[in-house]
């Protein structure tokens, strides 16, 4: 089980800030899991679960498109 640290959060925020997506609109579980996922929660926020991998590059590169799909 790998836990997100501040460096990883900063990399995520670089992507979401550029979109721009308000940081208050997202929810990020502290545990990295599987292939990662992007989903809308019941309360309307966007949950971003980061994948359990050393190389976040591919996930972060695809994130803007996945966020647009979920934000609809």
C-alpha positions as CSV (number, residue, x, y, z in Angstrom):
1,X,0.0,0.0,0.0
2,X,1.5,3.3,-1.1
3,X,0.4,6.6,0.4
4,X,0.4,9.9,-1.5
5,X,2.9,12.5,-0.3
6,X,3.0,16.3,-0.9
7,X,5.3,15.9,-4.0
8,X,2.7,13.6,-5.6
9,X,-0.1,16.0,-4.7
10,X,1.9,18.9,-6.3
11,X,2.2,16.9,-9.5
12,X,-1.6,16.3,-9.5
13,X,-2.3,20.0,-8.8
14,X,-0.1,21.0,-11.7
15,X,-2.5,19.2,-14.0
16,X,-5.8,20.3,-12.3
17,X,-4.7,23.9,-11.9
18,X,-3.9,24.2,-15.6
19,X,-7.4,23.0,-16.7
20,X,-8.4,25.0,-14.5
21,X,-10.3,22.9,-11.9
22,X,-10.9,24.3,-8.5
23,X,-9.1,22.3,-5.8
24,X,-12.2,22.3,-3.7
25,X,-14.0,20.4,-6.5
26,X,-11.7,17.4,-6.2
27,X,-11.3,14.7,-3.7
28,X,-8.1,12.5,-3.6
29,X,-7.9,9.4,-1.5
30,X,-4.5,9.2,0.3
31,X,-3.9,5.6,-0.8
32,X,-2.8,4.9,-4.4
33,X,-4.8,2.0,-5.8
34,X,-4.8,-0.2,-8.9
35,X,-4.8,1.5,-12.3
36,X,-6.2,4.7,-10.8
37,X,-9.6,6.2,-11.6
38,X,-11.6,9.3,-12.0
39,X,-15.3,9.4,-10.9
40,X,-18.0,11.8,-9.8
41,X,-19.1,11.4,-6.2
42,X,-22.6,11.5,-4.9
43,X,-21.9,15.0,-3.5
44,X,-20.8,16.3,-6.9
45,X,-17.1,16.4,-6.3
46,X,-14.6,14.6,-8.6
47,X,-12.7,11.8,-7.0
48,X,-9.2,11.1,-8.4
49,X,-7.6,7.9,-7.2
50,X,-4.0,7.8,-8.3
51,X,-2.6,4.5,-9.6
52,X,-0.3,2.4,-7.5
53,X,2.8,2.9,-9.7
54,X,6.1,4.6,-9.7
55,X,5.5,6.3,-13.1
56,X,2.5,8.6,-12.8
57,X,3.3,10.3,-16.1
58,X,0.9,8.3,-18.3
59,X,-2.0,8.7,-15.8
60,X,-1.4,12.4,-15.3
61,X,-1.0,12.9,-19.1
62,X,-4.5,11.3,-19.7
63,X,-6.1,13.1,-16.7
64,X,-7.3,16.2,-18.5
65,X,-9.4,14.1,-20.9
66,X,-10.7,11.9,-18.2
67,X,-11.7,14.9,-16.1
68,X,-13.6,16.5,-19.1
69,X,-15.5,13.2,-19.6
70,X,-16.5,13.1,-15.9
71,X,-17.3,16.8,-15.6
72,X,-19.5,16.5,-18.7
